Amino acid sequence: MNSLQRIICPDENSFDVYNKIYEEAVKIDKSKLFLISLGSTATILDFDLYKIGYQAVDIGHVDIEYEWYLRKATTKD
């Protein structure tokens, strides 16, 4: 079955709540693939999840760009 789960994180300064993000992430089944878009925090989270058996990919700004595409946004407001 196809499904999507999100952990909503701050737009800025996500490392300030890194422990909360990590705690939510490890609640998710290890069979899921994480696509992480959190700036430099993504690199750290990606590696920490990998160390305990998760698959994770730092996707940069792809998630945000896709959301703008779906909304037919013409500005980045």
N, CA, C, O and CB atoms as a CASP TS submission, in Angstrom:
PFRMAT TS
TARGET T0000
AUTHOR 0000-0000-0000
METHOD Language model
MODEL 1
PARENT N/A
ATOM      1  N   MET     1       0.845  -1.179   0.000  1.00  0.00           N
ATOM      2  CA  MET     1       0.000   0.000   0.000  1.00  0.00           C
ATOM      3  C   MET     1       0.887   1.238   0.000  1.00  0.00           C
ATOM      4  O   MET     1       1.868   1.297   0.742  1.00  0.00           O
ATOM      5  CB  MET     1      -0.960   0.001   1.220  1.00  0.00           C
ATOM      6  N   ASN     2       0.557   2.212  -0.814  1.00  0.00           N
ATOM      7  CA  ASN     2       1.282   3.473  -0.850  1.00  0.00           C
ATOM      8  C   ASN     2       0.754   4.397   0.234  1.00  0.00           C
ATOM      9  O   ASN     2      -0.455   4.517   0.429  1.00  0.00           O
ATOM     10  CB  ASN     2       1.163   4.137  -2.233  1.00  0.00           C
ATOM     11  N   SER     3       1.658   5.036   0.925  1.00  0.00           N
ATOM     12  CA  SER     3       1.240   5.985   1.949  1.00  0.00           C
ATOM     13  C   SER     3       2.323   7.034   2.138  1.00  0.00           C
ATOM     14  O   SER     3       3.474   6.842   1.749  1.00  0.00           O
ATOM     15  CB  SER     3       0.938   5.265   3.284  1.00  0.00           C
ATOM     16  N   LEU     4       1.937   8.127   2.733  1.00  0.00           N
ATOM     17  CA  LEU     4       2.844   9.228   3.002  1.00  0.00           C
ATOM     18  C   LEU     4       2.600   9.687   4.427  1.00  0.00           C
ATOM     19  O   LEU     4       1.458   9.892   4.837  1.00  0.00           O
ATOM     20  CB  LEU     4       2.649  10.396   1.984  1.00  0.00           C
ATOM     21  N   GLN     5       3.665   9.845   5.167  1.00  0.00           N
ATOM     22  CA  GLN     5       3.577  10.390   6.520  1.00  0.00           C
ATOM     23  C   GLN     5       4.500  11.597   6.571  1.00  0.00           C
ATOM     24  O   GLN     5       5.545  11.609   5.920  1.00  0.00           O
ATOM     25  CB  GLN     5       3.965   9.317   7.616  1.00  0.00           C
ATOM     26  N   ARG     6       4.124  12.606   7.333  1.00  0.00           N
ATOM     27  CA  ARG     6       4.959  13.796   7.462  1.00  0.00           C
ATOM     28  C   ARG     6       5.222  14.089   8.926  1.00  0.00           C
ATOM     29  O   ARG     6       4.375  13.882   9.794  1.00  0.00           O
ATOM     30  CB  ARG     6       4.299  15.006   6.784  1.00  0.00           C
ATOM     31  N   ILE     7       6.408  14.571   9.162  1.00  0.00           N
ATOM     32  CA  ILE     7       6.743  15.155  10.445  1.00  0.00           C
ATOM     33  C   ILE     7       6.919  16.644  10.141  1.00  0.00           C
ATOM     34  O   ILE     7       7.885  17.037   9.487  1.00  0.00           O
ATOM     35  CB  ILE     7       8.054  14.491  11.107  1.00  0.00           C
ATOM     36  N   ILE     8       6.009  17.448  10.606  1.00  0.00           N
ATOM     37  CA  ILE     8       6.054  18.875  10.325  1.00  0.00           C
ATOM     38  C   ILE     8       7.120  19.510  11.223  1.00  0.00           C
ATOM     39  O   ILE     8       7.113  19.339  12.442  1.00  0.00           O
ATOM     40  CB  ILE     8       4.653  19.541  10.551  1.00  0.00           C
ATOM     41  N   CYS     9       8.030  20.241  10.590  1.00  0.00           N
ATOM     42  CA  CYS     9       9.167  20.834  11.292  1.00  0.00           C
ATOM     43  C   CYS     9       9.195  22.333  11.030  1.00  0.00           C
ATOM     44  O   CYS     9       8.553  22.820  10.100  1.00  0.00           O
ATOM     45  CB  CYS     9      10.502  20.174  10.850  1.00  0.00           C
ATOM     46  N   PRO    10       9.940  23.059  11.851  1.00  0.00           N
ATOM     47  CA  PRO    10      10.034  24.513  11.644  1.00  0.00           C
ATOM     48  C   PRO    10      10.661  24.858  10.297  1.00  0.00           C
ATOM     49  O   PRO    10      11.505  24.121   9.787  1.00  0.00           O
ATOM     50  CB  PRO    10      10.849  25.155  12.767  1.00  0.00           C
ATOM     51  N   ASP    11      10.238  25.982   9.729  1.00  0.00           N
ATOM     52  CA  ASP    11      10.805  26.463   8.463  1.00  0.00           C
ATOM     53  C   ASP    11      12.251  26.911   8.634  1.00  0.00           C
ATOM     54  O   ASP    11      13.046  26.842   7.697  1.00  0.00           O
ATOM     55  CB  ASP    11       9.966  27.617   7.909  1.00  0.00           C
ATOM     56  N   GLU    12      12.580  27.363   9.820  1.00  0.00           N
ATOM     57  CA  GLU    12      13.928  27.853  10.106  1.00  0.00           C
ATOM     58  C   GLU    12      14.382  27.324  11.457  1.00  0.00           C
ATOM     59  O   GLU    12      13.563  26.989  12.314  1.00  0.00           O
ATOM     60  CB  GLU    12      13.974  29.404  10.083  1.00  0.00           C
ATOM     61  N   ASN    13      15.692  27.252  11.637  1.00  0.00           N
ATOM     62  CA  ASN    13      16.287  26.850  12.911  1.00  0.00           C
ATOM     63  C   ASN    13      15.791  25.487  13.399  1.00  0.00           C
ATOM     64  O   ASN    13      15.549  25.297  14.591  1.00  0.00           O
ATOM     65  CB  ASN    13      15.997  27.897  13.959  1.00  0.00           C
ATOM     66  N   SER    14      15.645  24.558  12.484  1.00  0.00           N
ATOM     67  CA  SER    14      15.124  23.232  12.855  1.00  0.00           C
ATOM     68  C   SER    14      16.057  22.487  13.801  1.00  0.00           C
ATOM     69  O   SER    14      15.609  21.609  14.538  1.00  0.00           O
ATOM     70  CB  SER    14      14.893  22.391  11.607  1.00  0.00           C
ATOM     71  N   PHE    15      17.339  22.818  13.796  1.00  0.00           N
ATOM     72  CA  PHE    15      18.253  22.127  14.708  1.00  0.00           C
ATOM     73  C   PHE    15      17.932  22.450  16.162  1.00  0.00           C
ATOM     74  O   PHE    15      18.271  21.676  17.057  1.00  0.00           O
ATOM     75  CB  PHE    15      19.703  22.505  14.398  1.00  0.00           C
ATOM     76  N   ASP    16      17.286  23.577  16.402  1.00  0.00           N
ATOM     77  CA  ASP    16      16.895  23.934  17.770  1.00  0.00           C
ATOM     78  C   ASP    16      15.938  22.917  18.376  1.00  0.00           C
ATOM     79  O   ASP    16      15.866  22.786  19.598  1.00  0.00           O
ATOM     80  CB  ASP    16      16.254  25.311  17.790  1.00  0.00           C
ATOM     81  N   VAL    17      15.199  22.192  17.529  1.00  0.00           N
ATOM     82  CA  VAL    17      14.258  21.170  18.010  1.00  0.00           C
ATOM     83  C   VAL    17      14.639  19.785  17.480  1.00  0.00           C
ATOM     84  O   VAL    17      13.788  18.910  17.319  1.00  0.00           O
ATOM     85  CB  VAL    17      12.812  21.523  17.584  1.00  0.00           C
ATOM     86  N   TYR    18      15.927  19.607  17.213  1.00  0.00           N
ATOM     87  CA  TYR    18      16.413  18.354  16.639  1.00  0.00           C
ATOM     88  C   TYR    18      15.959  17.137  17.443  1.00  0.00           C
ATOM     89  O   TYR    18      15.509  16.150  16.861  1.00  0.00           O
ATOM     90  CB  TYR    18      17.929  18.375  16.555  1.00  0.00           C
ATOM     91  N   ASN    19      16.068  17.192  18.749  1.00  0.00           N
ATOM     92  CA  ASN    19      15.698  16.030  19.570  1.00  0.00           C
ATOM     93  C   ASN    19      14.228  15.661  19.403  1.00  0.00           C
ATOM     94  O   ASN    19      13.890  14.478  19.360  1.00  0.00           O
ATOM     95  CB  ASN    19      15.993  16.308  21.042  1.00  0.00           C
ATOM     96  N   LYS    20      13.361  16.647  19.308  1.00  0.00           N
ATOM     97  CA  LYS    20      11.933  16.383  19.102  1.00  0.00           C
ATOM     98  C   LYS    20      11.700  15.737  17.734  1.00  0.00           C
ATOM     99  O   LYS    20      10.926  14.788  17.612  1.00  0.00           O
ATOM    100  CB  LYS    20      11.115  17.691  19.224  1.00  0.00           C
ATOM    101  N   ILE    21      12.372  16.259  16.713  1.00  0.00           N
ATOM    102  CA  ILE    21      12.232  15.694  15.361  1.00  0.00           C
ATOM    103  C   ILE    21      12.710  14.246  15.363  1.00  0.00           C
ATOM    104  O   ILE    21      12.033  13.368  14.827  1.00  0.00           O
ATOM    105  CB  ILE    21      13.036  16.533  14.317  1.00  0.00           C
ATOM    106  N   TYR    22      13.860  13.996  15.955  1.00  0.00           N
ATOM    107  CA  TYR    22      14.432  12.650  16.019  1.00  0.00           C
ATOM    108  C   TYR    22      13.488  11.695  16.759  1.00  0.00           C
ATOM    109  O   TYR    22      13.251  10.577  16.302  1.00  0.00           O
ATOM    110  CB  TYR    22      15.811  12.682  16.714  1.00  0.00           C
ATOM    111  N   GLU    23      12.957  12.134  17.890  1.00  0.00           N
ATOM    112  CA  GLU    23      12.028  11.302  18.667  1.00  0.00           C
ATOM    113  C   GLU    23      10.800  10.910  17.857  1.00  0.00           C
ATOM    114  O   GLU    23      10.329   9.778  17.963  1.00  0.00           O
ATOM    115  CB  GLU    23      11.593  12.035  19.929  1.00  0.00           C
ATOM    116  N   GLU    24      10.276  11.828  17.051  1.00  0.00           N
ATOM    117  CA  GLU    24       9.130  11.519  16.197  1.00  0.00           C
ATOM    118  C   GLU    24       9.531  10.566  15.077  1.00  0.00           C
ATOM    119  O   GLU    24       8.777   9.657  14.731  1.00  0.00           O
ATOM    120  CB  GLU    24       8.534  12.805  15.609  1.00  0.00           C
ATOM    121  N   ALA    25      10.703  10.771  14.520  1.00  0.00           N
ATOM    122  CA  ALA    25      11.168   9.940  13.404  1.00  0.00           C
ATOM    123  C   ALA    25      11.317   8.475  13.821  1.00  0.00           C
ATOM    124  O   ALA    25      10.933   7.574  13.075  1.00  0.00           O
ATOM    125  CB  ALA    25      12.505  10.469  12.870  1.00  0.00           C
ATOM    126  N   VAL    26      11.865   8.241  14.994  1.00  0.00           N
ATOM    127  CA  VAL    26      12.112   6.848  15.400  1.00  0.00           C
ATOM    128  C   VAL    26      10.839   6.114  15.808  1.00  0.00           C
ATOM    129  O   VAL    26      10.880   4.915  16.085  1.00  0.00           O
ATOM    130  CB  VAL    26      13.098   6.814  16.549  1.00  0.00           C
ATOM    131  N   LYS    27       9.719   6.812  15.847  1.00  0.00           N
ATOM    132  CA  LYS    27       8.425   6.166  16.085  1.00  0.00           C
ATOM    133  C   LYS    27       7.903   5.493  14.812  1.00  0.00           C
ATOM    134  O   LYS    27       7.018   4.641  14.874  1.00  0.00           O
ATOM    135  CB  LYS    27       7.401   7.195  16.597  1.00  0.00           C
ATOM    136  N   ILE    28       8.450   5.876  13.672  1.00  0.00           N
ATOM    137  CA  ILE    28       7.999   5.381  12.372  1.00  0.00           C
ATOM    138  C   ILE    28       8.713   4.075  12.044  1.00  0.00           C
ATOM    139  O   ILE    28       9.892   3.905  12.354  1.00  0.00           O
ATOM    140  CB  ILE    28       8.252   6.434  11.262  1.00  0.00           C
ATOM    141  N   ASP    29       7.992   3.166  11.421  1.00  0.00           N
ATOM    142  CA  ASP    29       8.531   1.849  11.067  1.00  0.00           C
ATOM    143  C   ASP    29       9.776   1.970  10.189  1.00  0.00           C
ATOM    144  O   ASP    29       9.845   2.826   9.307  1.00  0.00           O
ATOM    145  CB  ASP    29       7.466   1.016  10.347  1.00  0.00           C
ATOM    146  N   LYS    30      10.745   1.112  10.440  1.00  0.00           N
ATOM    147  CA  LYS    30      12.006   1.153   9.699  1.00  0.00           C
ATOM    148  C   LYS    30      11.868   0.754   8.233  1.00  0.00           C
ATOM    149  O   LYS    30      12.811   0.927   7.460  1.00  0.00           O
ATOM    150  CB  LYS    30      13.004   0.255  10.361  1.00  0.00           C
ATOM    151  N   SER    31      10.733   0.235   7.845  1.00  0.00           N
ATOM    152  CA  SER    31      10.543  -0.115   6.438  1.00  0.00           C
ATOM    153  C   SER    31      10.244   1.123   5.581  1.00  0.00           C
ATOM    154  O   SER    31      10.263   1.044   4.353  1.00  0.00           O
ATOM    155  CB  SER    31       9.407  -1.134   6.301  1.00  0.00           C
ATOM    156  N   LYS    32       9.972   2.248   6.216  1.00  0.00           N
ATOM    157  CA  LYS    32       9.666   3.491   5.498  1.00  0.00           C
ATOM    158  C   LYS    32      10.954   4.172   5.046  1.00  0.00           C
ATOM    159  O   LYS    32      11.987   4.060   5.705  1.00  0.00           O
ATOM    160  CB  LYS    32       8.838   4.448   6.388  1.00  0.00           C
ATOM    161  N   LEU    33      10.887   4.868   3.936  1.00  0.00           N
ATOM    162  CA  LEU    33      11.989   5.671   3.431  1.00  0.00           C
ATOM    163  C   LEU    33      11.740   7.119   3.837  1.00  0.00           C
ATOM    164  O   LEU    33      10.678   7.673   3.555  1.00  0.00           O
ATOM    165  CB  LEU    33      12.134   5.531   1.879  1.00  0.00           C
ATOM    166  N   PHE    34      12.707   7.722   4.490  1.00  0.00           N
ATOM    167  CA  PHE    34      12.606   9.126   4.877  1.00  0.00           C
ATOM    168  C   PHE    34      13.152  10.012   3.771  1.00  0.00           C
ATOM    169  O   PHE    34      14.248   9.776   3.263  1.00  0.00           O
ATOM    170  CB  PHE    34      13.359   9.385   6.193  1.00  0.00           C
ATOM    171  N   LEU    35      12.390  11.028   3.400  1.00  0.00           N
ATOM    172  CA  LEU    35      12.846  12.081   2.506  1.00  0.00           C
ATOM    173  C   LEU    35      12.902  13.333   3.371  1.00  0.00           C
ATOM    174  O   LEU    35      11.871  13.838   3.816  1.00  0.00           O
ATOM    175  CB  LEU    35      11.892  12.261   1.232  1.00  0.00           C
ATOM    176  N   ILE    36      14.104  13.825   3.602  1.00  0.00           N
ATOM    177  CA  ILE    36      14.294  14.893   4.579  1.00  0.00           C
ATOM    178  C   ILE    36      14.674  16.195   3.883  1.00  0.00           C
ATOM    179  O   ILE    36      15.588  16.237   3.060  1.00  0.00           O
ATOM    180  CB  ILE    36      15.371  14.502   5.602  1.00  0.00           C
ATOM    181  N   SER    37      13.949  17.255   4.233  1.00  0.00           N
ATOM    182  CA  SER    37      14.209  18.586   3.678  1.00  0.00           C
ATOM    183  C   SER    37      14.287  19.570   4.841  1.00  0.00           C
ATOM    184  O   SER    37      13.303  20.229   5.176  1.00  0.00           O
ATOM    185  CB  SER    37      13.095  19.012   2.645  1.00  0.00           C
ATOM    186  N   LEU    38      15.467  19.660   5.451  1.00  0.00           N
ATOM    187  CA  LEU    38      15.644  20.508   6.635  1.00  0.00           C
ATOM    188  C   LEU    38      16.959  21.278   6.616  1.00  0.00           C
ATOM    189  O   LEU    38      17.519  21.563   7.675  1.00  0.00           O
ATOM    190  CB  LEU    38      15.573  19.665   7.889  1.00  0.00           C
ATOM    191  N   GLY    39      17.449  21.610   5.457  1.00  0.00           N
ATOM    192  CA  GLY    39      18.723  22.320   5.396  1.00  0.00           C
ATOM    193  C   GLY    39      19.841  21.468   5.974  1.00  0.00           C
ATOM    194  O   GLY    39      19.877  20.256   5.763  1.00  0.00           O
ATOM    195  N   SER    40      20.747  22.097   6.698  1.00  0.00           N
ATOM    196  CA  SER    40      21.886  21.363   7.241  1.00  0.00           C
ATOM    197  C   SER    40      21.468  20.347   8.307  1.00  0.00           C
ATOM    198  O   SER    40      22.189  19.376   8.540  1.00  0.00           O
ATOM    199  CB  SER    40      22.893  22.336   7.828  1.00  0.00           C
ATOM    200  N   THR    41      20.340  20.545   8.946  1.00  0.00           N
ATOM    201  CA  THR    41      19.840  19.587   9.930  1.00  0.00           C
ATOM    202  C   THR    41      19.545  18.242   9.277  1.00  0.00           C
ATOM    203  O   THR    41      19.664  17.198   9.919  1.00  0.00           O
ATOM    204  CB  THR    41      18.580  20.131  10.614  1.00  0.00           C
ATOM    205  N   ALA    42      19.162  18.262   8.005  1.00  0.00           N
ATOM    206  CA  ALA    42      18.843  17.019   7.290  1.00  0.00           C
ATOM    207  C   ALA    42      20.051  16.093   7.225  1.00  0.00           C
ATOM    208  O   ALA    42      19.908  14.877   7.354  1.00  0.00           O
ATOM    209  CB  ALA    42      18.348  17.328   5.872  1.00  0.00           C
ATOM    210  N   THR    43      21.224  16.651   7.029  1.00  0.00           N
ATOM    211  CA  THR    43      22.439  15.840   6.931  1.00  0.00           C
ATOM    212  C   THR    43      22.673  15.071   8.226  1.00  0.00           C
ATOM    213  O   THR    43      23.008  13.887   8.200  1.00  0.00           O
ATOM    214  CB  THR    43      23.658  16.725   6.609  1.00  0.00           C
ATOM    215  N   ILE    44      22.497  15.739   9.340  1.00  0.00           N
ATOM    216  CA  ILE    44      22.713  15.107  10.644  1.00  0.00           C
ATOM    217  C   ILE    44      21.631  14.068  10.916  1.00  0.00           C
ATOM    218  O   ILE    44      21.930  12.952  11.339  1.00  0.00           O
ATOM    219  CB  ILE    44      22.732  16.166  11.766  1.00  0.00           C
ATOM    220  N   LEU    45      20.375  14.435  10.673  1.00  0.00           N
ATOM    221  CA  LEU    45      19.271  13.508  10.903  1.00  0.00           C
ATOM    222  C   LEU    45      19.394  12.285  10.007  1.00  0.00           C
ATOM    223  O   LEU    45      19.183  11.157  10.454  1.00  0.00           O
ATOM    224  CB  LEU    45      17.929  14.203  10.663  1.00  0.00           C
ATOM    225  N   ASP    46      19.730  12.503   8.767  1.00  0.00           N
ATOM    226  CA  ASP    46      19.925  11.420   7.812  1.00  0.00           C
ATOM    227  C   ASP    46      20.939  10.410   8.365  1.00  0.00           C
ATOM    228  O   ASP    46      20.675   9.207   8.377  1.00  0.00           O
ATOM    229  CB  ASP    46      20.399  11.978   6.447  1.00  0.00           C
ATOM    230  N   PHE    47      22.076  10.891   8.812  1.00  0.00           N
ATOM    231  CA  PHE    47      23.127  10.012   9.321  1.00  0.00           C
ATOM    232  C   PHE    47      22.714   9.321  10.616  1.00  0.00           C
ATOM    233  O   PHE    47      22.969   8.129  10.789  1.00  0.00           O
ATOM    234  CB  PHE    47      24.406  10.801   9.544  1.00  0.00           C
ATOM    235  N   ASP    48      22.083  10.053  11.521  1.00  0.00           N
ATOM    236  CA  ASP    48      21.656   9.453  12.786  1.00  0.00           C
ATOM    237  C   ASP    48      20.616   8.351  12.564  1.00  0.00           C
ATOM    238  O   ASP    48      20.644   7.322  13.239  1.00  0.00           O
ATOM    239  CB  ASP    48      21.086  10.530  13.715  1.00  0.00           C
ATOM    240  N   LEU    49      19.706   8.568  11.623  1.00  0.00           N
ATOM    241  CA  LEU    49      18.711   7.532  11.320  1.00  0.00           C
ATOM    242  C   LEU    49      19.370   6.327  10.658  1.00  0.00           C
ATOM    243  O   LEU    49      19.030   5.182  10.958  1.00  0.00           O
ATOM    244  CB  LEU    49      17.603   8.095  10.408  1.00  0.00           C
ATOM    245  N   TYR    50      20.304   6.587   9.767  1.00  0.00           N
ATOM    246  CA  TYR    50      21.045   5.504   9.106  1.00  0.00           C
ATOM    247  C   TYR    50      21.742   4.605  10.134  1.00  0.00           C
ATOM    248  O   TYR    50      21.736   3.382  10.001  1.00  0.00           O
ATOM    249  CB  TYR    50      22.083   6.085   8.123  1.00  0.00           C
ATOM    250  N   LYS    51      22.335   5.214  11.146  1.00  0.00           N
ATOM    251  CA  LYS    51      23.081   4.453  12.156  1.00  0.00           C
ATOM    252  C   LYS    51      22.210   3.458  12.911  1.00  0.00           C
ATOM    253  O   LYS    51      22.714   2.465  13.435  1.00  0.00           O
ATOM    254  CB  LYS    51      23.725   5.400  13.139  1.00  0.00           C
ATOM    255  N   ILE    52      20.909   3.716  12.972  1.00  0.00           N
ATOM    256  CA  ILE    52      20.025   2.791  13.695  1.00  0.00           C
ATOM    257  C   ILE    52      19.124   1.983  12.754  1.00  0.00           C
ATOM    258  O   ILE    52      18.134   1.390  13.183  1.00  0.00           O
ATOM    259  CB  ILE    52      19.160   3.568  14.684  1.00  0.00           C
ATOM    260  N   GLY    53      19.482   1.967  11.467  1.00  0.00           N
ATOM    261  CA  GLY    53      18.810   1.061  10.544  1.00  0.00           C
ATOM    262  C   GLY    53      17.735   1.629   9.641  1.00  0.00           C
ATOM    263  O   GLY    53      17.039   0.868   8.968  1.00  0.00           O
ATOM    264  N   TYR    54      17.579   2.941   9.605  1.00  0.00           N
ATOM    265  CA  TYR    54      16.600   3.566   8.714  1.00  0.00           C
ATOM    266  C   TYR    54      17.242   3.912   7.374  1.00  0.00           C
ATOM    267  O   TYR    54      18.463   4.018   7.264  1.00  0.00           O
ATOM    268  CB  TYR    54      16.004   4.832   9.364  1.00  0.00           C
ATOM    269  N   GLN    55      16.406   4.085   6.370  1.00  0.00           N
ATOM    270  CA  GLN    55      16.843   4.600   5.071  1.00  0.00           C
ATOM    271  C   GLN    55      16.346   6.037   4.968  1.00  0.00           C
ATOM    272  O   GLN    55      15.158   6.305   5.148  1.00  0.00           O
ATOM    273  CB  GLN    55      16.303   3.713   3.874  1.00  0.00           C
ATOM    274  N   ALA    56      17.257   6.954   4.678  1.00  0.00           N
ATOM    275  CA  ALA    56      16.892   8.360   4.609  1.00  0.00           C
ATOM    276  C   ALA    56      17.676   9.049   3.502  1.00  0.00           C
ATOM    277  O   ALA    56      18.828   8.708   3.234  1.00  0.00           O
ATOM    278  CB  ALA    56      17.138   9.053   5.956  1.00  0.00           C
ATOM    279  N   VAL    57      17.033  10.024   2.863  1.00  0.00           N
ATOM    280  CA  VAL    57      17.654  10.788   1.789  1.00  0.00           C
ATOM    281  C   VAL    57      17.415  12.273   2.059  1.00  0.00           C
ATOM    282  O   VAL    57      16.283  12.693   2.300  1.00  0.00           O
ATOM    283  CB  VAL    57      17.087  10.366   0.389  1.00  0.00           C
ATOM    284  N   ASP    58      18.479  13.055   2.017  1.00  0.00           N
ATOM    285  CA  ASP    58      18.368  14.503   2.123  1.00  0.00           C
ATOM    286  C   ASP    58      17.987  15.021   0.738  1.00  0.00           C
ATOM    287  O   ASP    58      18.794  14.967  -0.189  1.00  0.00           O
ATOM    288  CB  ASP    58      19.712  15.160   2.644  1.00  0.00           C
ATOM    289  N   ILE    59      16.766  15.520   0.596  1.00  0.00           N
ATOM    290  CA  ILE    59      16.268  15.937  -0.720  1.00  0.00           C
ATOM    291  C   ILE    59      16.367  17.440  -0.954  1.00  0.00           C
ATOM    292  O   ILE    59      15.826  17.950  -1.935  1.00  0.00           O
ATOM    293  CB  ILE    59      14.838  15.505  -0.881  1.00  0.00           C
ATOM    294  N   GLY    60      17.038  18.137  -0.081  1.00  0.00           N
ATOM    295  CA  GLY    60      17.188  19.575  -0.267  1.00  0.00           C
ATOM    296  C   GLY    60      15.845  20.280  -0.270  1.00  0.00           C
ATOM    297  O   GLY    60      15.036  20.083   0.638  1.00  0.00           O
ATOM    298  N   HIS    61      15.598  21.105  -1.289  1.00  0.00           N
ATOM    299  CA  HIS    61      14.358  21.897  -1.351  1.00  0.00           C
ATOM    300  C   HIS    61      13.298  21.285  -2.265  1.00  0.00           C
ATOM    301  O   HIS    61      12.318  21.950  -2.601  1.00  0.00           O
ATOM    302  CB  HIS    61      14.672  23.302  -1.823  1.00  0.00           C
ATOM    303  N   VAL    62      13.475  20.053  -2.664  1.00  0.00           N
ATOM    304  CA  VAL    62      12.533  19.431  -3.594  1.00  0.00           C
ATOM    305  C   VAL    62      11.105  19.440  -3.038  1.00  0.00           C
ATOM    306  O   VAL    62      10.159  19.704  -3.780  1.00  0.00           O
ATOM    307  CB  VAL    62      12.966  17.994  -3.901  1.00  0.00           C
ATOM    308  N   ASP    63      10.939  19.157  -1.750  1.00  0.00           N
ATOM    309  CA  ASP    63       9.608  19.117  -1.142  1.00  0.00           C
ATOM    310  C   ASP    63       8.907  20.469  -1.257  1.00  0.00           C
ATOM    311  O   ASP    63       7.742  20.543  -1.647  1.00  0.00           O
ATOM    312  CB  ASP    63       9.707  18.700   0.330  1.00  0.00           C
ATOM    313  N   ILE    64       9.619  21.520  -0.918  1.00  0.00           N
ATOM    314  CA  ILE    64       9.045  22.867  -0.986  1.00  0.00           C
ATOM    315  C   ILE    64       8.704  23.232  -2.427  1.00  0.00           C
ATOM    316  O   ILE    64       7.627  23.762  -2.701  1.00  0.00           O
ATOM    317  CB  ILE    64      10.019  23.903  -0.390  1.00  0.00           C
ATOM    318  N   GLU    65       9.611  22.951  -3.334  1.00  0.00           N
ATOM    319  CA  GLU    65       9.378  23.256  -4.740  1.00  0.00           C
ATOM    320  C   GLU    65       8.149  22.519  -5.267  1.00  0.00           C
ATOM    321  O   GLU    65       7.371  23.080  -6.039  1.00  0.00           O
ATOM    322  CB  GLU    65      10.606  22.893  -5.572  1.00  0.00           C
ATOM    323  N   TYR    66       7.975  21.270  -4.854  1.00  0.00           N
ATOM    324  CA  TYR    66       6.818  20.487  -5.289  1.00  0.00           C
ATOM    325  C   TYR    66       5.522  21.085  -4.740  1.00  0.00           C
ATOM    326  O   TYR    66       4.524  21.168  -5.455  1.00  0.00           O
ATOM    327  CB  TYR    66       6.961  19.021  -4.837  1.00  0.00           C
ATOM    328  N   GLU    67       5.538  21.499  -3.481  1.00  0.00           N
ATOM    329  CA  GLU    67       4.353  22.141  -2.899  1.00  0.00           C
ATOM    330  C   GLU    67       3.993  23.400  -3.681  1.00  0.00           C
ATOM    331  O   GLU    67       2.819  23.640  -3.963  1.00  0.00           O
ATOM    332  CB  GLU    67       4.594  22.487  -1.411  1.00  0.00           C
ATOM    333  N   TRP    68       4.991  24.202  -4.032  1.00  0.00           N
ATOM    334  CA  TRP    68       4.727  25.410  -4.825  1.00  0.00           C
ATOM    335  C   TRP    68       4.150  25.047  -6.187  1.00  0.00           C
ATOM    336  O   TRP    68       3.242  25.716  -6.679  1.00  0.00           O
ATOM    337  CB  TRP    68       6.016  26.236  -5.001  1.00  0.00           C
ATOM    338  N   TYR    69       4.675  23.988  -6.793  1.00  0.00           N
ATOM    339  CA  TYR    69       4.180  23.528  -8.090  1.00  0.00           C
ATOM    340  C   TYR    69       2.701  23.136  -7.981  1.00  0.00           C
ATOM    341  O   TYR    69       1.886  23.539  -8.811  1.00  0.00           O
ATOM    342  CB  TYR    69       5.024  22.328  -8.602  1.00  0.00           C
ATOM    343  N   LEU    70       2.363  22.353  -6.959  1.00  0.00           N
ATOM    344  CA  LEU    70       0.972  21.918  -6.785  1.00  0.00           C
ATOM    345  C   LEU    70       0.022  23.104  -6.604  1.00  0.00           C
ATOM    346  O   LEU    70      -1.122  23.067  -7.058  1.00  0.00           O
ATOM    347  CB  LEU    70       0.863  20.980  -5.582  1.00  0.00           C
ATOM    348  N   ARG    71       0.499  24.141  -5.944  1.00  0.00           N
ATOM    349  CA  ARG    71      -0.328  25.317  -5.707  1.00  0.00           C
ATOM    350  C   ARG    71      -0.271  26.332  -6.834  1.00  0.00           C
ATOM    351  O   ARG    71      -0.898  27.389  -6.769  1.00  0.00           O
ATOM    352  CB  ARG    71       0.083  25.971  -4.435  1.00  0.00           C
ATOM    353  N   LYS    72       0.498  25.993  -7.877  1.00  0.00           N
ATOM    354  CA  LYS    72       0.665  26.892  -9.009  1.00  0.00           C
ATOM    355  C   LYS    72       1.170  28.265  -8.555  1.00  0.00           C
ATOM    356  O   LYS    72       0.767  29.300  -9.088  1.00  0.00           O
ATOM    357  CB  LYS    72      -0.657  27.036  -9.767  1.00  0.00           C
ATOM    358  N   ALA    73       2.050  28.248  -7.570  1.00  0.00           N
ATOM    359  CA  ALA    73       2.584  29.501  -7.008  1.00  0.00           C
ATOM    360  C   ALA    73       3.450  30.219  -8.039  1.00  0.00           C
ATOM    361  O   ALA    73       4.194  29.597  -8.797  1.00  0.00           O
ATOM    362  CB  ALA    73       3.408  29.220  -5.721  1.00  0.00           C
ATOM    363  N   THR    74       3.331  31.515  -8.044  1.00  0.00           N
ATOM    364  CA  THR    74       4.174  32.327  -8.919  1.00  0.00           C
ATOM    365  C   THR    74       5.207  33.106  -8.112  1.00  0.00           C
ATOM    366  O   THR    74       6.122  33.702  -8.681  1.00  0.00           O
ATOM    367  CB  THR    74       3.315  33.290  -9.746  1.00  0.00           C
ATOM    368  N   THR    75       5.060  33.101  -6.778  1.00  0.00           N
ATOM    369  CA  THR    75       6.030  33.722  -5.880  1.00  0.00           C
ATOM    370  C   THR    75       6.294  32.763  -4.722  1.00  0.00           C
ATOM    371  O   THR    75       5.549  31.802  -4.526  1.00  0.00           O
ATOM    372  CB  THR    75       5.518  35.110  -5.358  1.00  0.00           C
ATOM    373  N   LYS    76       7.336  33.019  -3.969  1.00  0.00           N
ATOM    374  CA  LYS    76       7.715  32.143  -2.857  1.00  0.00           C
ATOM    375  C   LYS    76       7.180  32.669  -1.527  1.00  0.00           C
ATOM    376  O   LYS    76       7.900  32.652  -0.528  1.00  0.00           O
ATOM    377  CB  LYS    76       9.241  32.001  -2.788  1.00  0.00           C
ATOM    378  N   ASP    77       5.954  33.129  -1.496  1.00  0.00           N
ATOM    379  CA  ASP    77       5.359  33.681  -0.283  1.00  0.00           C
ATOM    380  C   ASP    77       4.918  32.615   0.660  1.00  0.00           C
ATOM    381  O   ASP    77       4.395  32.917   1.733  1.00  0.00           O
ATOM    382  CB  ASP    77       4.202  34.555  -0.616  1.00  0.00           C
TER
END
